[in-house]
């Protein structure tokens, strides 16, 4: 059905995005692409659909997809191939789901059979509930795990022969990961579907993959020596205080309405984080973790409840917050491309918040961009690169640098390691821990990875079905989960 032989992809006169790789894709089988972030897994998937990053090119090897070389097809023929024979679900599926459309319309939009029965059948096939109003909700009103199943349902609506998935279980708990593994195995066997997935999760690979392709890891770019960020000493984080200060939410409730009723995403949640501490929010997929972060960041207004920042009322939405208070709370999203425009360079992405929240001159901004990249341990020349030219771990570092550009006091990190291999995840957490210590930052971290929560946070809050059921010191609470 599809094959690659010695395929190399790079930016001419620039970085190698995929070192020579080979694979064979067969009907009814699941092929897993693995190895650490930066090895080119996503690039290989994008090559299969003929959608490489701007400026990238195949520099050696051969690629055949259903009898065609995607890069050689005329635009109309390439669109037909993507529309009818091969489907791609990216790492952040919600970005491909129109937030203004209901789930049922999202699936029907490209379906070969858009009838209600066929659409509901696809949702059921992807293990989604259809009797609780989910088909009439919008993507922002369903959990991350449900979004990760709506996206394949939309892809399958075209009845493709090949399904490409980029980190299909990123950000999901182990129970949902097992459900996805069972779903993929069933789709491959029953439909005769060829599935290719980029994945660093060994449990998922073990559960459902027929073949594993281990990609060559490029040699990491040389990093400049780290410079001191001030007097030369690392500034210690302020001591945590039990009373006063910090970021607080009281009685926060959020409900999403739909034709069949409403979904209570958060139910009278009280939450607080003391200055200078690292706090985790954990719980099953769909328990309201990301919704709580978005409320704290001012990206979603609560139906009831109040927010305070350092004992002063905090407006519900970022637009209504004074610029000084707005800059102090920054969200680092799960998918870095939610914060990075793929059509703008890294330097442009970092310069924008500097223009908005500082009085630096153009020359000073250029220097500060280099400093921010160095803070997150990336070379200064990455300012000229585009997000598509970076690995997942590098993009996540740029996303962190963008948040740091406003000189914040609070970093809200939403599953920032979920799409990274274990080694890269640890390096990103080490980076965040160092930045928190040097800059006196307060961190709130949503994660399913309890070993990282145990290693890098002081306090844990457990959310279940929109309610805060317990909270306490990390060492005590994680041991019981």
N, C-alpha and C positions, 0 to 999 in steps of 0.2 A: 504493500500500500504506500509506504514512504520509506525513504532511506537517505542517509547522509554518509559520505565517505571522505574522511580526511578534511572535514569542513573547517576552514579558518575564517573568522570574521574580525575585521579591525577598522579603525578610523585611519584612512590613509595619512601617513606621516604622524600618526597618533597611537593611542593605546590599542593593544590586542584585546578584543572583547570576548572572543572564543578561540582558544587554542585548538589545534586540529582534533576533531571529534568525529566518531562514526556511530551510527545506530541503525537498526532496522525495526520498523513499526509493522505489526501484524494484526489482522482482523481478530477481534475477540480476545485480545491480550492487552495487559497493562505494562507499560514500560516506564520505569522511574529514572529520572535524571537526578543525580545526587553529587555530593561533594560540597565544600564550603562556599559561602557567599563570595562572589567574584569569579567563580569558575565558568560562568557563561550559561547557566541553565536557562534563564529567561531569554537570553539572546538566541539560543538554539530554538526555543519554542517560537519566537517571533520570526525566525528565518523560515520556519515551516509554513507560516501564513504570508510570507513575503512582506513583512512589516518591520524592517530594521530601523534602528535609530537614525536620525538625520545625519548624513555623512558617512555612515557605516557601509561597508561593502564586503562581499565574499571575496577573499583574496586567494583562496586555493581550495581544492576539493570539489565534490559534486553533491548536488541535492536534487532528489526526485520526490515529488508529492503527488500521488495519484496520477502518475504519468506526465507530470509537468514540473518544470523548474520555476517556482513562483516568481523569482526575480526577473525572469525573461518574459512573463506574461504581459499582454497589453492590459491597461487599467480595467477595462470592462470585463475581460476574461478573469482577472484576478478577483474582482468583486464577485463574479459568479461562483468562483471556486469557494470563496469564504462564505457566501450566502447559502450554498447548497451542499457542500461536501466536507468542509472542515470548519470546526468551531473552536474558539479560543476563549477561556475564562481567565482573566488576569488575577494578580495577587490580591488586589483590592476590589472585589466584585461590586461593591456598592457604587464605585465610580462609574461603572458601566450601566447602572440602573437609574433611569430617569426619576429624580426625587419627586417630580410632580405627578407621576403616573401611579395608578394602583397596580398591585402585583399581577392581577389577572390580565390587565392590558399590556403590561411589560412582556409577559410570556406570549400573548396573542399577536403582538406587533409583527414578529418575523416568522410566525408559525406557518407551516405548510397547511395545517388544519387549525384555523383560529376559532373553531366552535367552542362553546363553553364546556361541553363535555370533554373535548380533547385537552383543553387547557387545564381543567381540574384534574384530569387523568395524569398529566405531566407533573403537576404539583404533588399528587399522591405518590407517583413513581419516585420522586425525589424526597420522599419521606416528610412532606410538609402537611400540616393540618389544614383542611379546607372547610371545616365546619365551625371554626371559632372566629371567623371574620378575616383571617389572614389574606385571602384573595383580594379583599377590598381595602387593605392597608397600603400605605406607601412605604418605600424601602426604609426610610428613616424611622418608621414605627414598628419595625421588626428587629429581632436580635441579629447579631453578627453571624451566628450559626445558621439562622434562617436565610440571611442574605446569601450565604455561601451555597445554599441549596436552590434558591430562586435563580441565581445566575446560571447554573447548569441546566435548570429546567428551560430557561430561555434559549440556551444553546441547543438543547436537544429538540426544541420545537421545530428546528430546521431539518431534522432527521439527517444529521451529518454522518459520515463514515469514520471520521477521526475527531476525537475530542481532546483538546490540549488544555491542561490545567496547571496554573502556576501557584504552588504552595496551597493546595486546596484545604488544608486544615490549620493554617496559620491563625493563631488567636483563639482556637477552640479547646475546650477541655477534653479530657481523655475519653469521656463517654461519647461526645459528639464526633471525635476523631474516629472512634470505632464504628459509629453509624455511617460516616462518610466512606470508610474502607469497605464496609459491607455493600453500600450503595454502588460504588464503583465496580466492585467485583460482579454484582448482579447486572449492571448495565453492559459490561463487557461480554458476559456470558450469554445473557438473554437476547441482547440486540446485535451481538456480533460486532460490537463497537471497538475500535482501536483507541486506547486511551494512552496518552503520553503526559506524565506529570512531573514537574520540577518539585523536588521535595527534599528536605533535610531531616524529616522525622523518621527515624529508623523503625519505630513501631508501625507506622502506616505502611512503609515499604514492605516490612515483614508480613503484614496482614494481607496485602492484596497484589503486590507486584509480581509479574511473571518474569520480567527481565530488569536488570539494573545496569545503567550506564554511568560509570564514574568519570566525570570530566576532569581534565587536567587543570590544576590550580595555577593561575599566573603568579609569577614572582611579584610580591608586593612592591609598590612604589616606594622609593627612598623617601623617608620623612626628614624634614629639617630638624635640627636640635631644638628641643623645647625651651622657650624663653620664660623667664619669670614674669608673672603678671602684676608685679608691683615692687615692693621693697626687697623681694628676694625670698621672703619666707611665705610658706603656704598659710593663708589665713584660716584659722579654725572656724568651724561652723558655730553659731551661737548656741548656747545651751538650751535644750528644750524646756519649756515652762508648762506647768500643768494648768495654769489659769491665765487668761488674758492673752491678747495678741493672736497672731496666726490667722488662718483662714477658716471660717466656720459657716456651716449651713444648718439651719434649724427648720424642722418640719417640712422638708422639701418633698413635694408630690408632683408627679408628672404622669399624665394619662394621654394615650393616643386613641382618638376616636375613629370608628369605622362603621360600616353599614350594620354589622352584627352586634355592635355595642362599643365597648372600649377596653383598652389594654392598659393596666396600671403598671407603668414602667418603674416608678418610684412611689413609695407609700410612706409619707411622714418620716423621712430619713433625717436623722441628726448626724452630722459629720463634722469633725474638726481635725486640724493638723497644726501642731505647735511649730513655732519658728525654728529653723535649723535642723528639722528632723526629716527622716525619710519614712513615708507611710505608704502601705500597700492597700489596695482594694481588691479583694478576691471574691470568687463565687462562680457558679455555673454560667455558661453562655446564656444570655437572655435575662440575667438577673438585675440588670440596670447599671452596670459598672460604667460603661461609656457614657450613658445618659447623665450620670452624676458628674463625670468629668466635664461634659459639655455645659452643664448648668454652672459649675464653678468657673468655667472659662467665659461664661456669658454668651455662649453660642446657642443655647436653648433656654428659653424662659420657663421657669417652673410655674405650675398652676397655683401653687400656694407655698408658703414658707419664706424664709428670708436668708440673706447672705451678709456676712460682715468680714471686713479685712482689717486686721489689727484694731479691733474694737470699734470700727466705724462702719456704718451701713454701706453696703456695696450694691450698686444698681444691678438689676436682674440680667441685663443684656450688655454686651461689650459696647454697643453703639451709644448707650446712655451713660457709660462710665467716663469720668474725666480721663484725659490722656495719660496722666501720671499713674492712675490706678489701673488703667487698661494695660499699660506696658508691663506692670509688675506681675501679671499672671499670664503665663504663656503655655499653650498646649502643643505638645509634640505628638502628632497623630501616629496611628499604627502604620499607615502607609505613607512614606515620605512624600510621594507624589501628590498627596492631598495638600502639602504645604509648598511644594516646588512646582512651578510651571514648567512643563517639559520643553516649551519653546524658548525659555530664557536661560541664560547661562547661570552657573552657580554664583558668580560674582554679582549678577543683576539681582538674584534672589536675596542675597545677603545685604545688598545696598539699599533695597527698598525700605525695610524697617529702620535702617539707620537714617534715611532721609525723613521718615515720619516722626521718629522719636528722639532725634539728636539735632544739634546745631552745627554739625561738622561740615566743613567745606568739601567740595568734590574730591580734592586731593586727599584730605584726611579720611574721607569715606573709603577711598581705594586702599589706603594703608590699614584701616580698621578691618576691611574684608580679609586681608591677609592675616591679621592677628586672630580673627575669629576662626579661620581655617586652621591656624596653628593650634589654637586652643583645643580643637577637636581632633588634633593629630593628623591633619591632612596637609599635603604640600600646598604652598601658596598658588602654584600654577593651576590648581584645580578650579580656580575662579573662571578660567576660560572654557571649562567643560560644561556640557549639558547633562542634566540628570540621567538621560538614557545611556550616557557613556560611563556611568559609575555602577559599581556593584551595590547590592542591597545594603550592606554594611556601610559603605561610603555614603550612600544617599541618606541613611539614617543619621550619620555624623553631620552631614550638611543641614539636615532638618533641625538637629540640636543647635548647630551654630546659628541658624536663623532665629531660633527662640532666644538665644543668648544675646542677639544683637540689640534687643531692647533693654538690656541690663535688668532682667527681671528679678523678683524675689522668690517666685514660686514657679516651679516647672511641673506641669501635669503631663505625665507620660502614659500614653494609651498603648499597651502591648507593643512597646518599641522593639522588643527582641523576638517577636513571635514568628517572623519570616526569616530569621537568621539561623545559621548553623550554630551548634552549641559553643564552639570556640569563639566565633564572632560575637555571639550574645554576651559572653562573659567580658570580652574586651569593651563592648559598648557600656555594660554596667559598671565596669571599672572606670571608664571615662566619666560617666555620670557621677559616680562617687567622688572622683577627684575634683570635678567641677563644683560639686556641692560644697566640698570642704574648702576649696580655694575662694569661692565667690560667696560663701555663706548662703547658698540656696536652700530652699525648702522643696522637697520632692514628694509628689503624690504619684504612685505608680499602680496602674492596673495591669495585672498579669495572671496567667494560668500556670506559670512556671514557678512552682513553689520553692524549688531549690534556689532560684534567684531571689525570690521574696525573702527567704530565710537568711540569705547571705548579705543582702543590701538594704534591708529596711529595719526600722525600730518598732513600728506599730502596724498592726493588721486590722482591717475592718472587713467583715464577712457580710456580703449581700446575698440574699436568697429571695427570688421572686419579688424583687423591688423593696424588700424590707431589710433593714440592718439588724442582723440576728445576734452578732457578737463582735466585740472589739477588744484589743488588749495587746500586750507585748508580743512581738513576733515570735520569740522563742517558745512562748506558752501556747499561742493560738495555732501556729503552723503544725506543731507536734500532734494536735488533735484532728487535723484535716486529712 
